[in-house]
Amino acid sequence: MNENITIDLLKKKVNTYMKKDWPIILKAYNYAKKKHYGQKRESGEDYIIHPLTVAYILSGMKAESSVICAALMHDLIEDTDVTYDDIVKEFNNEIAYLVDGVTKLTHLNFNNKDEFQASNIRRIIVSIREDARIVIIKLVDRLHNMRTIEYKKEERRQEIALQTLEIYVPLAYYIGAYKIKCELENISFMYLKPTEYQDLSIKLSKIYNGNQKMLNKMINDTKKRLNEEGIKCHLRIRYKDIYSVYKKIITNSMELNNIHDLLGIEVIVKNVKDCYLSLMIIHDMYVPLNFKFKDYIVKPKTNMYQALHTTVFGQNDRLVQFQIRTKEMDKIAEFGLTSYWFKNKSLAKNKMQSDLEKNYQFFKSIEELDSSIVDNIEFVKLVKEELFSRNVYVRTTSGEVLELPFNSTPIDFAYKIHSDIGNTMIAAVVNEKMVPFDYKLQNNDRVRIICDKTVVVDRTNWISMVETTHAKKKIIEYLKDNK
């Protein structure tokens, strides 16, 4: 897929939001072009097209100039004779730091391919602890590589697509980069399961084309009614992307026509008050499917996504999901952490990092695994199992949502909150009923941990009851300290 990105197109995009920074970006482009001279991609095109396209995609997110420069030079240390110190000398410490963060390690210090690959994956994952921008550049780098994956050999395509689904898609989800996540998923699906992809694509096209007229009418009717009530709004059709549909069919054994959010309408309004007023009006216009209402404004998802979701019966009883949110929520829904670039570039870096540490649950989980596990292969294995695989979402008594690996127990929950809670836990209550310690938590369970420092509980078999590495580590430490 040749996107025909040129330096003039990048200039045009950059100049829409930071014209004064163009000189250093042009310098980075010319420097990278000179150093990559003579190198070709497997498509046959000049290598510089790849970093140029990565930079262009990032400019569409209004990335700051240091990120654009790093994107243009992100393969220099790895593929040319340029060193970290060279980039510091020619540009500055920050740009060199970002380039180095995205650069793969070399094969030299590793015994085999698996160890080398695991080390590089770990480096990408844990870089988010220091600077989320490194992960964002790497995600866009992978996105362009996936767009041009057709030029790889069949076996390599399968390997890259699988790694993308297992590592890069969850990373994109966790930082809220929904557009990147969906495109990575869909391209991976197309190459991993081409027959299923083609079959489902044809079926979805028929459904989407057959319901477009109905959705347009609902948009017009809803917008007219909202405007009559004094609510300024923008409405658009939302179709569920193909891989998400496939997952629902496979995971939940669902029929295609029974997926309630297959067809959707997004409603963008001015403020939170208008979100709830719009919900009332939509429920007055259409019969809601009551058990499919979600309030992600009061309780955001673990990647900070916010909106009101309600499913209603449209024409001919066709289910349609409305997603109602403000303009700011819409930016976060589409771009996640990178939405900060749209607000204030000078504060974006620090805001991204502070929000990650404070609000994004997976950040703490990565910290815990990184500090506990030395072996790189084991680290990647546990990240896949505990963070990037199927999860359950349970609530504290105050309503806070906690994300845990599938098959987690109240013990995992207790240690997730705090080590002292786990170490003094004597009982667990789920949905107002006492449960055993090895109870498998389910989505939307409300969990209360009963603690008592004066009561001694036998914890010798607790390790076999937990899923998380953090809980296992804390139990071992407790048993060692209380022999």
HUCOR-V805293 format. One record per backbone hydrogen bond with DSSP energy under -0.5 kcal/mol. CO is the residue of the C=O (numbers start at 1). NH is the residue of the N-H. If there is no record, write none. Layout:
CO/NH  CO/NH
This chain:
1/3  6/10  7/11  8/12  9/13  10/14  11/15  13/16  14/17  14/18  18/21  19/22  21/25  22/26  23/27  24/28  25/29  26/30  27/31  28/32  29/33  30/34  31/35  32/36  34/37  36/39  39/47  41/44  45/41  46/49  47/50  47/51  48/52  49/53  50/54  51/55  52/56  53/57  54/58  55/59  56/60  58/61  58/63  59/62  64/67  64/68  65/69  66/70  67/71  68/72  69/73  71/74  73/76  75/79  76/80  76/82  83/87  84/88  85/89  86/90  87/91  92/96  93/97  94/98  95/99  96/100  97/101  98/102  99/103  106/109  107/110  112/116  113/117  114/118  115/119  116/120  117/121  118/122  119/123  120/124  121/125  122/126  123/127  125/128  126/129  127/130  127/131  131/134  131/135  132/136  133/137  134/138  135/139  136/140  137/141  138/142  139/143  140/144  141/145  142/146  143/147  144/148  146/149  148/151  149/152  153/157  154/158  155/159  156/160  157/161  158/162  159/163  160/164  161/165  162/166  163/167  163/168  164/169  167/171  168/172  169/173  170/174  171/175  172/177  173/176  175/337  176/178  177/181  178/182  179/183  180/184  181/185  182/186  183/187  184/188  185/189  186/190  187/191  188/192  189/193  193/197  194/198  195/199  196/200  197/201  198/202  199/203  200/204  201/205  202/206  203/207  204/208  205/209  206/210  207/211  208/211  208/212  209/212  211/215  212/216  213/217  214/218  215/219  216/220  217/221  218/222  219/223  220/224  221/225  222/226  223/227  224/228  225/229  226/231  227/230  230/232  232/270  234/268  236/266  238/264  241/245  242/246  243/247  244/248  245/249  246/250  247/251  248/252  248/254  249/253  255/258  256/259  258/260  259/262  262/240  263/321  264/238  265/323  266/236  266/268  267/269  267/325  268/234  269/327  271/275  272/276  273/277  274/278  275/279  276/280  277/281  278/282  279/283  280/284  281/285  282/286  287/313  288/290  289/292  290/293  294/296  294/309  295/299  301/304  302/361  305/301  307/296  308/324  309/294  310/322  311/289  312/314  312/320  314/317  315/318  318/314  320/312  320/322  321/265  322/310  322/324  323/267  324/308  325/269  326/330  327/331  328/332  329/333  330/334  331/335  332/336  334/179  335/338  336/339  337/340  338/341  339/342  339/343  340/343  340/344  344/347  344/348  345/349  347/351  348/352  349/353  350/354  351/355  352/356  353/357  354/358  355/359  355/360  356/360  359/361  360/363  360/364  361/364  361/365  362/366  363/367  364/368  365/369  366/370  367/371  368/372  369/373  372/374  375/379  376/380  377/381  378/382  379/383  380/384  381/385  382/386  383/387  383/388  390/406  392/394  392/404  393/444  394/402  395/447  396/399  400/396  402/394  404/392  405/408  408/441  409/413  410/414  411/415  412/416  413/417  414/418  418/421  418/422  419/423  420/424  422/425  424/452  427/450  428/435  429/448  430/433  433/430  435/428  436/439  437/411  439/441  442/445  445/395  445/447  446/431  448/429  449/451  450/426  450/427  452/455  455/457  457/459  459/462  461/464  462/465  462/466  463/466  468/472  469/473  470/474  471/475  472/476  473/477  474/478  475/479  476/480  477/481  478/482  480/483
